[in-house]
């Protein structure tokens, strides 16, 4: 599988977040030094509820290598953009297809 799909699946697995929460994850919500991803809880009854989820060192390195998180944080255009591309349907299809290949 591609590195982008691998990092996406790894964030899903290690964070326990919903598919839509990981798809909504922005570069500014990834703290590589503290090895945390800050997930906005989308199923709460009120907006702007976040939780910090620790990730392993290897995943933090992978996110930096594949998604250039540090460079994206310095770029005002990319900082607020989602770190992963796609929709819930395409993400579901991609992970399902890649598991069987």
N, C-alpha and C positions, 0 to 999 in steps of 0.2 A: 504494500500500500504506500501511497505517497507520504512524505513527511508531514504535510499539512493535515491529512486525515489522521495520521498517527497521533500528532499532538492534540488534535481535537478530541479524539477518543480517549487519550490519556487524561485530559482535563475532565472529561465526563466521568471517567472511572475514579480518579483520585478525589474529585470534589463532591461527588454524589449529587451534583446539580442537575436540574432538568435540561433537556435539549435546548429549549428556548432561552434558558438562562445563560448557557455557555455560548450560544450564538450571539447573544446580546453583549457578551463580555468585550470591553474595550481595552486598548493597550494601556490606558491610564489606570486600569483596575488590576494590573499585574505588577506586583512588587517582587522583583527578582532577588533583591538583597535579603529581604525577610522571607523569601520563598512562600509568598501568599498570593492567592487570587481573591479578589473582592467581588463576591457574587451578589447581584441584586435579586432579592427574592421576589419573583414575579407573581406568585400565587397568594401573597398576603392581601389582606383587605385594604391596606393602605400602601401608598407609593413610597419609594426611597427607603426600603428596609434592606440592609446589606448584612452579609456575614463574611468573615475572613476565613478562608480555608487554606490550611498548609498544603504545600505540594513538595514532592521530593526534589532533591538537588538536580537529578538527571532531567526531570521535566522542566525545571527552570532553565537549564542550559539549552534544552531542546526548543523551548519557546523563544529564547534569544536567537538561537541559530536559524530557526525556520522563519520566525515572524519579525525579527529585528525589533524587539520591544523597546529597547533603549533608544534607538534612532527614531522610532515612531513617537515616543514621548517628547522628543525635542522638536518634532515637526508639528506645528500648530494645526495643520490640516489633518494629518493622520492620527493625532493623539485621541481625538474623540470618536474615531471610526471603529467599527467592530473589528476585533482581531481575527475572527473567522468569517468566511464568506459563505453564503447559502441561506436556505430556509430550512425549516424543520423537515419538510418533505424530502428535499434533496439530501440533507444530512442523513436522514433515516435510510434513504435508498443507497447512498454511497457507503455507509458503514455496513449495511446488509450485504451488498454486492461484494465488498472487499473481504468480508468474513468467509464467503463461500469460495473465493478464488484462490 
